[in-house]
Amino acid sequence: MRGPHNIWRLIRTGATLERTGAMNVVLDAFEAPPALRFVARALGLPFKWLGYAGDPNMPPATRALTALGPAYIKFGQILSTRPDVVGDELAIQLRVLQDKLPPFSVQEAKAEVERELGLPVDQIFSDFSAPVAAASIAQVHKATLASNNEAVAVKVLRPNIERAFRKDIDAFYLAARMVEIFSPGSRRLRPIEVIEHFDGVVRGELDLRLESSAASEFAANTKNDDGFQLPVIKWEYSARRVMTLEWADGAPMGDNAAIDAAGHDRVALSERVLQLFLNHALRDGYFHADMHQGNLKVAPNGDIIAYDFGIMGHIDEYTRRVYAEILFGFIRKDYKRVAEVHFEAGYVPADKDVDDFARALRAVGEPIFGMDANHISMARLLSYLFEVTERFGMETRTELILLQRTMVVVEGVARSLNPQINIWQVASPIVTDYISKSIGPKAVLTDLANTARVIARFGPRLPGMVEAALIKQNNPEPPTSRRGLLERMFLAVLFGVSIGIGGAACLILVDLAF
């Protein structure tokens, strides 16, 4: 349930970072300036006693995130793929969040399987192992089908995970609302829409039937991709909270020693994982949006195996073209075209100057292209680009959130395999090929054919639709009354006051506790 009571959740976040010793670790990892360090410590230290203790056997950051809950664990999983952002030491510590979290018991897992599939576990599986991997939302068991002795992986959701995520998401909604109220300049970032997007993604991840469907669609799209495998879903043994699929043998993508011992070429793997992602995003518009090391393996034959399809990204054809043109423009250092694409797509307000924006983009790109290959980073580009677009009033594009986040995660995976990888050099053939196919003469003919097909399908309804539009234009709706406007302003003020009262009440309770 959303509301001011979630202030407690936000207070406990800072308090938990202090109590577990993670506050300094996080501030150091992000090289926080002195002013930010002072504010963070001043706000967190007085409430230290409210923080969760966590597991003292874990490193501070991992201890804090696991204590705070699954949504925070998801955040830690992303950071674990970014050693260039948080440092090698912290990235290694956070890597256990991918698939090495404390599991729940085999008995609970078997009970869940029986409830979902309606049959005794022993009747379905001749063998059902202890957990082989445990992540924030579910854990995986290796099992053997009784019908044909095939080895399979059985994924089971954690008990009460839906309620735990709901609590975290509600607190995030409150934080986003407070950001909108107390920092009007941040409204262009659409914090509420960002959380709504994340909320929708999480809801999909908590229904394994949707994950099974996503895996099936992804497999159909990628069946001809060389060096890429997906385990087959066993639909007859899958349900809302249980999913069964082929067992995938291979070296974990995050274990470079195992990859080297198996004789695989890490340089080739680093390039392939990046190019596969770009192909899936640009060619298909449907991509694995959680491609961290914990969801990838290297098969004995050198193929990359992907699994865990709870978070998948989808972008329409037009958005794919915009994204590709932006990347292509940066690769070619055609900053004027990158600026024009932003304006054409409506990403930047039309009252801004395109030439000024192009010059600002040049200031973003040139320093990056002047770096050594191991310092050229998509994450750094997105960070700099964010600063520039903020100056020009660009609003957050919620449809691009997963795409941009996954691009950063995949880059982290590629760089963990090969720190010297040149992101632009590897991406260039994929982006260039997509541009040549989607923006050239052939693409124009395809677009015209698709447009004609739509017009033909709606042809009988077009006269009525045009007539209705003309009637509506000639009879505009009356302007909003002053009274209605005042009522909305009053409600907004009332909401702001309620937030303030909630915050004050929290502080009073804390004072009383002391």
C-alpha positions as CSV (number, residue, x, y, z in Angstrom):
1,M,0.0,0.0,0.0
2,R,1.4,3.4,-1.0
3,G,1.5,6.3,1.3
4,P,3.6,8.3,3.8
5,H,4.0,5.2,6.0
6,N,6.6,4.1,3.5
7,I,8.9,6.8,4.8
8,W,9.9,4.2,7.3
9,R,11.2,2.0,4.5
10,L,13.3,4.9,3.1
11,I,14.7,5.7,6.5
12,R,15.6,2.1,7.1
13,T,17.5,2.0,3.8
14,G,19.9,4.6,5.0
15,A,20.0,3.2,8.5
16,T,20.8,-0.3,7.1
17,L,23.7,1.0,5.1
18,E,25.1,2.6,8.2
19,R,24.5,-0.4,10.5
20,T,26.1,-2.9,8.1
21,G,29.0,-0.6,7.4
22,A,28.0,-0.3,3.7
23,M,27.6,3.5,3.7
24,N,31.3,4.2,3.4
25,V,31.8,1.4,0.9
26,V,29.1,2.8,-1.4
27,L,30.3,6.4,-1.1
28,D,33.9,5.3,-1.8
29,A,32.8,3.2,-4.8
30,F,31.0,6.1,-6.4
31,E,33.7,8.6,-5.4
32,A,31.1,10.8,-3.7
33,P,32.2,14.4,-3.1
34,P,32.7,15.7,0.5
35,A,29.4,17.5,0.6
36,L,27.4,14.4,-0.4
37,R,29.3,12.3,2.1
38,F,28.4,14.8,4.9
39,V,24.7,14.8,4.0
40,A,24.5,11.0,3.6
41,R,26.2,10.4,7.0
42,A,24.2,13.1,8.7
43,L,20.9,11.6,7.6
44,G,21.9,8.0,8.1
45,L,23.9,7.9,11.3
46,P,21.1,9.1,13.7
47,F,18.8,6.3,12.6
48,K,21.5,3.5,12.6
49,W,19.6,1.6,15.3
50,L,16.6,1.3,12.9
51,G,18.7,-0.5,10.3
52,Y,18.5,-4.3,9.5
53,A,21.5,-6.2,10.8
54,G,21.8,-8.6,7.9
55,D,24.2,-11.5,7.8
56,P,27.5,-10.5,9.5
57,N,29.3,-13.2,7.5
58,M,28.7,-11.3,4.3
59,P,30.7,-8.2,3.1
60,P,29.1,-4.9,4.0
61,A,27.4,-4.0,0.7
62,T,26.1,-7.5,0.1
63,R,25.0,-7.7,3.7
64,A,23.0,-4.5,3.4
65,L,21.3,-5.3,0.1
66,T,20.3,-8.8,1.0
67,A,18.8,-7.4,4.3
68,L,16.8,-4.7,2.5
69,G,15.1,-7.1,0.2
70,P,14.7,-8.3,-3.4
71,A,14.3,-5.0,-5.2
72,Y,17.6,-3.8,-3.6
73,I,19.2,-7.1,-4.6
74,K,18.2,-6.4,-8.2
75,F,20.1,-3.1,-8.0
76,G,23.1,-4.9,-6.6
77,Q,23.1,-7.4,-9.4
78,I,23.4,-4.6,-12.0
79,L,26.3,-3.0,-10.1
80,S,28.1,-6.3,-10.0
81,T,28.6,-6.2,-13.7
82,R,30.2,-2.7,-13.6
83,P,33.7,-3.0,-12.0
84,D,34.6,0.2,-14.0
85,V,31.9,2.0,-12.0
86,V,32.2,0.5,-8.5
87,G,35.7,-1.0,-8.6
88,D,36.8,-4.6,-8.9
89,E,36.6,-5.4,-5.2
90,L,33.0,-4.3,-4.7
91,A,31.9,-5.8,-8.0
92,I,33.3,-9.2,-6.9
93,Q,31.5,-8.9,-3.6
94,L,28.2,-8.1,-5.3
95,R,28.5,-11.0,-7.7
96,V,27.1,-13.4,-5.1
97,L,23.8,-11.6,-5.5
98,Q,23.4,-13.1,-9.0
99,D,22.9,-16.8,-8.0
100,K,24.5,-17.4,-4.6
101,L,21.9,-16.0,-2.1
102,P,20.7,-18.1,0.9
103,P,18.2,-20.7,-0.5
104,F,14.9,-21.8,1.0
105,S,14.5,-25.5,1.9
106,V,14.0,-28.4,-0.5
107,Q,10.8,-29.3,1.4
108,E,9.3,-25.9,0.7
109,A,10.3,-26.1,-3.0
110,K,8.8,-29.6,-3.4
111,A,5.6,-28.5,-1.7
112,E,5.4,-25.6,-4.1
113,V,5.9,-27.9,-7.1
114,E,3.1,-30.2,-5.9
115,R,0.7,-27.3,-5.3
116,E,1.3,-25.8,-8.8
117,L,1.5,-29.0,-10.9
118,G,-1.1,-31.0,-8.9
119,L,1.0,-34.2,-8.7
120,P,3.5,-35.6,-6.2
121,V,7.1,-34.6,-6.9
122,D,8.2,-38.2,-6.9
123,Q,5.7,-39.0,-9.6
124,I,7.1,-36.2,-11.9
125,F,10.8,-36.4,-11.0
126,S,12.9,-39.5,-10.2
127,D,15.5,-37.2,-8.6
128,F,15.2,-33.6,-7.2
129,S,18.4,-32.0,-5.9
130,A,19.1,-29.4,-3.3
131,P,19.2,-25.8,-4.7
132,V,22.0,-25.3,-7.2
133,A,21.4,-21.5,-7.5
134,A,19.4,-19.1,-5.5
135,A,18.7,-15.5,-6.6
136,S,16.5,-12.7,-5.5
137,I,13.2,-14.0,-6.8
138,A,13.6,-17.8,-7.3
139,Q,15.9,-20.7,-6.9
140,V,16.8,-23.6,-9.2
141,H,17.0,-27.3,-8.6
142,K,18.5,-29.9,-10.8
143,A,16.0,-32.8,-11.4
144,T,15.5,-35.9,-13.6
145,L,12.2,-36.5,-15.4
146,A,10.7,-39.8,-14.4
147,S,9.2,-40.3,-17.8
148,N,12.5,-40.3,-19.9
149,N,15.4,-39.7,-17.4
150,E,16.1,-36.3,-19.0
151,A,18.0,-33.8,-16.8
152,V,16.1,-30.6,-16.3
153,A,16.2,-27.4,-14.3
154,V,13.3,-26.6,-12.1
155,K,12.8,-23.0,-11.1
156,V,10.6,-22.2,-8.1
157,L,9.6,-18.8,-6.8
158,R,10.6,-17.9,-3.2
159,P,7.8,-18.1,-0.7
160,N,5.9,-14.8,-0.2
161,I,8.2,-13.1,-2.7
162,E,5.2,-11.2,-4.2
163,R,4.6,-9.5,-0.9
164,A,8.2,-8.6,-0.3
165,F,8.5,-7.0,-3.7
166,R,5.3,-5.1,-3.2
167,K,6.7,-3.5,0.0
168,D,9.9,-2.4,-1.8
169,I,8.0,-1.0,-4.9
170,D,5.6,0.9,-2.7
171,A,8.5,2.7,-1.0
172,F,10.0,3.4,-4.4
173,Y,6.8,5.1,-5.5
174,L,6.9,7.3,-2.4
175,A,10.5,8.3,-3.1
176,A,9.6,9.1,-6.7
177,R,6.6,11.2,-5.5
178,M,8.7,13.1,-3.0
179,V,11.3,13.8,-5.7
180,E,8.6,15.3,-7.9
181,I,7.3,17.5,-5.1
182,F,10.5,18.8,-3.7
183,S,12.6,18.9,-6.9
184,P,10.4,20.3,-9.7
185,G,13.4,20.3,-12.1
186,S,13.5,16.5,-11.9
187,R,10.0,16.0,-13.3
188,R,11.4,15.8,-16.8
189,L,12.9,12.5,-15.7
190,R,9.4,11.1,-15.1
191,P,10.3,9.4,-11.9
192,I,6.8,8.0,-11.4
193,E,6.7,6.5,-14.9
194,V,10.1,5.0,-14.3
195,I,8.9,3.2,-11.2
196,E,5.7,2.2,-13.0
197,H,7.9,0.7,-15.7
198,F,10.0,-1.2,-13.2
199,D,6.8,-2.3,-11.4
200,G,5.5,-3.8,-14.6
201,V,8.7,-5.6,-15.3
202,V,8.8,-7.1,-11.8
203,R,5.1,-8.2,-12.0
204,G,6.0,-10.1,-15.2
205,E,9.0,-11.7,-13.5
206,L,6.8,-13.0,-10.7
207,D,4.6,-15.1,-13.1
208,L,6.7,-18.0,-14.5
209,R,4.1,-18.7,-17.1
210,L,5.0,-15.3,-18.7
211,E,8.6,-16.2,-18.4
212,S,8.0,-19.5,-20.2
213,S,6.2,-17.7,-23.0
214,A,9.0,-15.1,-23.3
215,A,11.6,-17.9,-23.6
216,S,9.6,-19.6,-26.3
217,E,9.3,-16.3,-28.4
218,F,13.0,-15.5,-27.8
219,A,13.9,-19.0,-29.0
220,A,11.9,-18.6,-32.2
221,N,13.6,-15.3,-32.9
222,T,17.2,-16.5,-32.3
223,K,17.1,-20.1,-33.6
224,N,19.5,-19.2,-36.5
225,D,22.0,-17.2,-34.4
226,D,25.4,-18.9,-34.5
227,G,27.1,-19.5,-31.2
228,F,23.9,-19.0,-29.1
229,Q,21.7,-21.5,-27.3
230,L,18.5,-21.4,-25.2
231,P,17.2,-24.3,-23.1
232,V,13.9,-25.7,-24.2
233,I,10.9,-25.1,-21.9
234,K,8.9,-28.1,-20.7
235,W,5.4,-26.7,-20.8
236,E,3.7,-29.7,-19.2
237,Y,5.8,-29.2,-16.1
238,S,5.5,-25.5,-15.8
239,A,2.9,-23.2,-14.0
240,R,2.7,-19.8,-12.4
241,R,5.3,-20.4,-9.7
242,V,7.2,-23.3,-11.2
243,M,9.1,-23.5,-14.5
244,T,10.9,-26.6,-15.9
245,L,13.4,-26.4,-18.7
246,E,16.3,-28.3,-20.2
247,W,19.4,-28.5,-18.1
248,A,22.3,-26.4,-19.5
249,D,25.8,-27.6,-18.8
250,G,28.7,-25.1,-19.2
251,A,31.1,-22.8,-17.5
252,P,29.6,-19.8,-15.7
253,M,30.1,-16.6,-17.6
254,G,31.4,-14.9,-14.4
255,D,34.1,-17.5,-13.9
256,N,37.1,-16.5,-16.1
257,A,39.3,-19.3,-14.6
258,A,36.7,-22.0,-15.6
259,I,36.3,-20.4,-19.1
260,D,40.1,-20.4,-19.6
261,A,40.4,-24.0,-18.3
262,A,37.8,-25.1,-20.8
263,G,39.9,-23.6,-23.6
264,H,37.4,-20.9,-24.7
265,D,38.5,-17.6,-26.3
266,R,37.4,-14.9,-23.9
267,V,38.1,-12.1,-26.5
268,A,35.7,-13.8,-29.0
269,L,33.1,-14.4,-26.3
270,S,33.2,-10.7,-25.2
271,E,32.6,-9.6,-28.8
272,R,29.9,-12.2,-29.4
273,V,27.9,-11.4,-26.3
274,L,27.7,-7.7,-27.2
275,Q,26.9,-8.3,-30.8
276,L,24.2,-10.9,-29.9
277,F,22.5,-8.3,-27.7
278,L,22.6,-5.6,-30.4
279,N,21.2,-8.0,-33.0
280,H,18.4,-9.0,-30.7
281,A,17.5,-5.4,-29.8
282,L,17.8,-3.9,-33.3
283,R,16.9,-6.8,-35.6
284,D,14.1,-8.4,-33.5
285,G,13.1,-5.6,-31.1
286,Y,12.9,-8.3,-28.4
287,F,15.9,-8.9,-26.2
288,H,17.1,-10.5,-22.9
289,A,17.0,-7.6,-20.5
290,D,18.8,-9.3,-17.6
291,M,22.0,-10.5,-19.3
292,H,24.4,-10.4,-16.3
293,Q,26.9,-13.2,-15.7
294,G,24.6,-15.2,-13.4
295,N,22.2,-15.7,-16.4
296,L,24.8,-16.8,-18.9
297,K,27.0,-19.9,-19.4
298,V,29.6,-21.0,-22.0
299,A,28.7,-24.4,-23.4
300,P,31.5,-27.1,-24.0
301,N,31.3,-26.3,-27.7
302,G,31.9,-22.5,-27.0
303,D,28.2,-21.4,-27.5
304,I,26.8,-18.8,-25.2
305,I,23.8,-20.2,-23.3
306,A,21.2,-17.7,-21.9
307,Y,18.6,-18.5,-19.3
308,D,16.3,-16.7,-16.8
309,F,13.8,-14.9,-19.1
310,G,11.9,-13.1,-16.4
311,I,12.9,-9.7,-17.8
312,M,12.6,-9.2,-21.5
313,G,12.7,-5.9,-23.4
314,H,10.6,-4.9,-26.3
315,I,11.0,-1.8,-28.6
316,D,9.0,-1.0,-31.7
317,E,10.5,-0.5,-35.1
318,Y,10.5,3.3,-35.0
319,T,12.3,3.4,-31.6
320,R,14.9,0.9,-32.9
321,R,15.6,3.1,-35.8
322,V,16.1,6.1,-33.6
323,Y,18.3,4.2,-31.2
324,A,20.4,2.8,-34.1
325,E,20.8,6.2,-35.7
326,I,22.0,7.7,-32.5
327,L,24.6,5.0,-32.0
328,F,25.5,5.2,-35.7
329,G,25.9,8.9,-35.5
330,F,28.3,8.6,-32.5
331,I,30.3,5.9,-34.3
332,R,30.7,8.1,-37.3
333,K,31.2,11.3,-35.2
334,D,28.3,12.8,-37.1
335,Y,27.0,14.9,-34.1
336,K,24.7,17.0,-36.2
337,R,22.8,13.9,-37.3
338,V,22.6,12.7,-33.7
339,A,21.1,16.0,-32.7
340,E,18.6,16.0,-35.6
341,V,17.5,12.5,-34.6
342,H,16.8,13.7,-31.1
343,F,14.6,16.5,-32.5
344,E,12.9,14.4,-35.1
345,A,11.9,11.8,-32.4
346,G,10.6,14.6,-30.1
347,Y,13.1,13.7,-27.5
348,V,14.3,17.3,-27.2
349,P,11.8,20.3,-27.1
350,A,11.4,21.9,-30.5
351,D,12.2,25.4,-29.2
352,K,15.8,24.4,-28.5
353,D,18.6,25.1,-31.1
354,V,19.7,22.0,-33.0
355,D,23.2,23.4,-33.7
356,D,23.8,24.2,-30.0
357,F,22.7,20.7,-29.2
358,A,25.0,19.2,-31.8
359,R,28.0,21.2,-30.3
360,A,27.0,19.9,-26.8
361,L,27.0,16.3,-28.2
362,R,30.4,16.8,-29.7
363,A,31.7,17.7,-26.2
364,V,30.3,14.4,-25.1
365,G,31.7,12.2,-27.9
366,E,35.1,13.6,-28.7
367,P,36.7,13.1,-25.2
368,I,35.5,9.5,-25.2
369,F,36.8,8.7,-28.7
370,G,40.1,10.1,-27.6
371,M,40.5,7.5,-24.9
372,D,42.3,4.2,-25.0
373,A,40.1,1.3,-26.0
374,N,39.8,0.0,-22.5
375,H,38.4,3.3,-21.4
376,I,35.8,3.7,-24.1
377,S,32.6,3.0,-22.3
378,M,28.9,3.0,-23.3
379,A,28.1,3.7,-19.6
380,R,30.3,6.8,-19.7
381,L,28.7,7.9,-22.9
382,L,25.2,7.5,-21.4
383,S,26.3,9.4,-18.3
384,Y,27.6,12.3,-20.3
385,L,24.7,12.2,-22.7
386,F,22.3,12.4,-19.7
387,E,24.1,15.6,-18.5
388,V,23.7,17.2,-21.9
389,T,20.1,16.3,-22.5
390,E,19.2,17.6,-19.0
391,R,20.4,21.0,-20.1
392,F,18.2,20.8,-23.1
393,G,15.1,19.7,-21.3
394,M,14.9,16.1,-22.6
395,E,12.4,14.0,-20.8
396,T,13.1,10.4,-19.7
397,R,12.0,7.9,-22.3
398,T,10.5,5.1,-20.3
399,E,10.5,2.8,-23.4
400,L,14.3,3.1,-23.5
401,I,15.0,2.4,-19.9
402,L,15.4,-1.4,-20.2
403,L,17.4,-1.0,-23.5
404,Q,19.8,1.5,-22.0
405,R,20.2,-0.4,-18.7
406,T,20.8,-3.7,-20.5
407,M,23.3,-2.1,-22.8
408,V,25.3,-1.1,-19.8
409,V,25.0,-4.5,-18.2
410,V,26.1,-6.3,-21.4
411,E,29.0,-4.0,-21.7
412,G,30.0,-4.9,-18.1
413,V,29.8,-8.6,-19.0
414,A,31.9,-8.1,-22.1
415,R,34.5,-6.0,-20.3
416,S,34.8,-8.6,-17.5
417,L,35.8,-11.1,-20.2
418,N,38.1,-8.7,-22.0
419,P,39.0,-5.4,-20.3
420,Q,40.6,-4.2,-23.6
421,I,37.4,-4.5,-25.7
422,N,36.6,-1.5,-27.9
423,I,32.9,-1.2,-27.6
424,W,32.5,1.0,-30.7
425,Q,34.6,-1.2,-32.9
426,V,32.6,-4.3,-31.9
427,A,29.2,-2.6,-32.2
428,S,29.9,-0.9,-35.6
429,P,29.2,-3.8,-38.0
430,I,25.9,-4.7,-36.3
431,V,24.6,-1.1,-36.2
432,T,25.8,-0.3,-39.7
433,D,24.1,-3.4,-41.1
434,Y,20.9,-2.5,-39.4
435,I,21.0,1.1,-40.6
436,S,21.6,-0.1,-44.2
437,K,18.6,-2.4,-44.1
438,S,16.2,-0.1,-42.2
439,I,16.8,3.3,-43.6
440,G,17.7,2.6,-47.2
441,P,15.5,2.4,-50.4
442,K,14.4,-1.2,-49.5
443,A,13.2,0.0,-46.1
444,V,11.2,2.8,-47.8
445,L,9.4,0.3,-50.0
446,T,8.7,-2.0,-47.0
447,D,7.3,1.0,-45.1
448,L,5.0,1.9,-48.0
449,A,3.8,-1.6,-48.3
450,N,3.0,-1.8,-44.6
451,T,1.2,1.5,-44.7
452,A,-0.9,0.4,-47.7
453,R,-1.8,-2.8,-45.9
454,V,-3.0,-0.8,-42.8
455,I,-5.1,1.6,-45.0
456,A,-6.6,-1.3,-46.8
457,R,-7.6,-3.1,-43.5
458,F,-9.2,0.1,-42.1
459,G,-10.5,1.4,-45.5
460,P,-14.2,0.8,-44.8
461,R,-13.9,2.8,-41.5
462,L,-11.8,5.7,-42.8
463,P,-14.8,8.0,-43.9
464,G,-16.4,7.7,-40.5
465,M,-13.2,8.3,-38.6
466,V,-12.4,11.4,-40.7
467,E,-16.0,12.7,-40.2
468,A,-15.7,12.2,-36.4
469,A,-12.4,14.0,-36.3
470,L,-13.7,17.0,-38.2
471,I,-16.8,17.2,-36.0
472,K,-14.6,17.1,-32.9
473,Q,-12.4,19.8,-34.3
474,N,-15.3,22.1,-35.0
475,N,-16.8,21.5,-31.5
476,P,-13.9,21.9,-29.1
477,E,-14.3,21.0,-25.5
478,P,-14.9,24.0,-23.1
479,P,-11.8,25.1,-21.3
480,T,-11.2,23.8,-17.8
481,S,-13.1,26.0,-15.3
482,R,-11.2,28.1,-12.8
483,R,-13.0,26.2,-10.0
484,G,-11.8,22.8,-11.3
485,L,-8.3,24.1,-11.5
486,L,-8.4,25.5,-7.9
487,E,-9.8,22.1,-6.7
488,R,-6.8,20.3,-8.2
489,M,-4.4,22.8,-6.7
490,F,-6.0,22.3,-3.3
491,L,-5.7,18.5,-3.6
492,A,-2.0,18.9,-4.6
493,V,-1.3,21.1,-1.6
494,L,-3.3,18.8,0.7
495,F,-1.1,15.8,-0.5
496,G,2.1,17.8,0.1
497,V,0.9,18.7,3.6
498,S,0.2,15.0,4.3
499,I,3.7,14.0,3.2
500,G,5.1,16.7,5.5
501,I,3.0,15.6,8.4
502,G,4.1,12.0,7.8
503,G,7.7,13.0,7.8
504,A,7.3,15.1,10.9
505,A,5.6,12.2,12.7
506,C,8.5,9.9,11.9
507,L,10.9,12.4,13.4
508,I,8.8,12.8,16.5
509,L,8.6,9.1,17.1
510,V,12.4,8.8,16.7
511,D,12.8,11.6,19.3
512,L,10.5,9.8,21.7
513,A,12.4,6.5,21.2
514,F,15.6,8.3,22.3
